Amino acid sequence: FPKDMKRILLCSSLLVLSLLSLGCSQQGKTNSLASDSIASTDSLEGRQVLIGKTLLLDYGTMKAEVRYDSDSVYWRTMTPEGQLTGQDREIPSYEALGGDRFFVTWQEADGTAVTQIVDLKEGTVMASVLDPAKAKSGDRTPLVLVGTAKEVNQTK
């Protein structure tokens, strides 16, 4: 994507986050209620759901495997060659955007803020990552990542 398009998409993502935050505070919604609305979309017109899925996200310069559960996001990041670079469990906020698209956000223990727009139908993901260490040094520019999202088959 051209640099201006990335900025537009990032601003759109942040606007959606702000609107969701405002809507949740005004209506008294919680993470679990938002998760319920995502889970319930499965029966509507054959739409896919995000809760319970594990996705392999490939951004080219890095990969991530993310499991989306109702009250947790489990993630691990890897180099393009598959070498583990980090992993953890976070508490997410979810919102269904319609058309098999979902907005997911969380804050990591070190303060890193992550937002994603996952499109299950198209198999794409857009993420914004704001590193607090960079912000302290005066660089508040988030890293914008665009990649593919492929479901990982789970054996139980």
C-alpha positions in Angstrom: 0.0 0.0 0.0 1.2 3.6 -0.6 2.2 5.5 2.5 -0.8 7.8 2.4 -3.2 4.8 2.1 -1.6 3.2 5.2 -2.2 6.4 7.1 -5.8 6.6 6.0 -6.3 3.0 7.1 -4.6 3.6 10.4 -6.7 6.7 11.1 -9.8 4.7 10.2 -8.9 2.0 12.6 -8.2 4.4 15.4 -11.5 6.2 14.6 -13.4 2.9 14.9 -11.6 2.1 18.2 -12.7 5.5 19.5 -16.3 5.1 18.4 -16.4 1.6 19.9 -15.0 2.8 23.2 -17.5 5.6 23.3 -20.4 3.2 22.4 -19.3 0.7 25.0 -19.1 3.2 27.8 -22.5 4.7 26.9 -24.3 1.4 26.7 -22.5 -0.4 29.5 -21.2 -3.1 27.2 -18.4 -5.4 28.4 -15.9 -7.6 26.6 -18.0 -10.7 27.2 -21.1 -9.0 25.7 -19.1 -8.0 22.6 -17.8 -11.5 22.4 -21.3 -12.9 22.6 -22.4 -10.8 19.7 -19.4 -12.2 17.6 -20.2 -15.7 18.6 -23.9 -15.3 17.7 -23.1 -14.2 14.1 -22.4 -17.8 13.2 -26.1 -18.6 12.7 -26.8 -15.4 10.6 -26.5 -16.0 6.9 -23.7 -18.6 7.3 -21.3 -15.9 8.5 -18.0 -17.1 10.0 -17.0 -16.4 13.6 -13.7 -15.3 15.1 -14.0 -16.7 18.6 -12.4 -20.2 18.8 -10.3 -19.8 15.7 -6.5 -19.9 15.5 -5.1 -17.9 12.6 -1.6 -17.8 11.1 -1.0 -14.1 10.2 1.8 -13.5 7.7 3.0 -9.9 7.4 6.0 -10.8 5.3 8.6 -9.4 7.7 7.1 -11.4 10.6 4.5 -14.1 11.3 2.1 -14.5 14.2 -0.1 -17.3 15.4 -3.1 -16.0 17.3 -5.9 -17.9 19.0 -9.0 -15.8 19.6 -11.0 -17.0 22.7 -13.9 -15.3 24.3 -11.9 -13.9 27.2 -8.3 -14.2 25.9 -6.0 -13.8 22.9 -3.1 -16.2 22.9 -0.3 -15.0 20.5 3.1 -15.9 19.5 5.3 -14.1 17.0 7.9 -15.6 14.7 10.5 -14.6 12.1 9.5 -15.4 8.5 11.6 -18.6 8.9 9.5 -19.6 12.0 11.9 -18.8 14.9 9.9 -17.8 18.0 10.3 -14.2 19.0 7.6 -13.7 21.6 4.4 -15.1 23.1 1.8 -14.2 25.7 -1.9 -14.1 26.7 -3.9 -10.9 26.6 -7.4 -9.7 27.4 -9.0 -8.5 24.2 -11.9 -6.4 23.2 -13.9 -7.6 20.1 -16.4 -6.0 17.8 -18.1 -7.6 14.8 -17.9 -5.2 11.8 -20.1 -7.2 9.5 -19.2 -9.2 6.4 -16.9 -11.6 8.3 -14.8 -8.7 9.5 -13.8 -8.2 13.1 -12.1 -5.5 15.1 -9.8 -6.8 17.9 -7.7 -4.7 20.3 -5.6 -5.4 23.4 -2.7 -4.0 25.4 0.3 -6.1 26.2 2.0 -6.2 29.6 4.8 -3.9 28.4 2.3 -1.4 27.3 2.3 -2.2 23.6 -1.1 -1.4 22.1 -2.3 -3.7 19.3 -5.4 -3.3 17.1 -6.4 -5.6 14.3 -9.0 -5.7 11.6 -9.4 -9.4 10.6 -11.4 -10.3 7.4 -12.1 -14.0 7.5 -13.8 -14.0 4.1 -10.9 -12.3 2.3 -8.2 -13.9 4.5 -6.6 -10.6 5.4 -5.5 -8.8 8.5 -4.5 -5.2 9.1 -2.7 -4.4 12.4 -1.5 -1.3 14.2 1.1 -1.7 16.9 2.1 1.2 19.1 5.4 0.5 21.0 5.6 2.5 24.3 9.4 2.4 24.2 9.3 4.3 20.9 6.7 6.7 22.2 8.8 7.6 25.2 11.6 8.6 22.9 9.2 10.9 21.0 8.3 8.5 18.1 4.6 8.0 18.5 4.2 6.6 15.0 2.5 3.2 15.1 3.8 0.3 13.1 1.1 -0.6 10.5 1.2 -4.2 9.2 -0.9 -5.6 6.4 -0.9 -9.4 5.7 -2.8 -12.6 5.1 -4.8 -14.6 7.7 -5.1 -18.3 7.3 -7.0 -20.6 9.7 -4.8 -23.1 11.5 -6.4 -26.6 11.7 -6.6 -27.6 15.4 -6.5 -31.2 16.5 -8.3 -31.8 19.8 
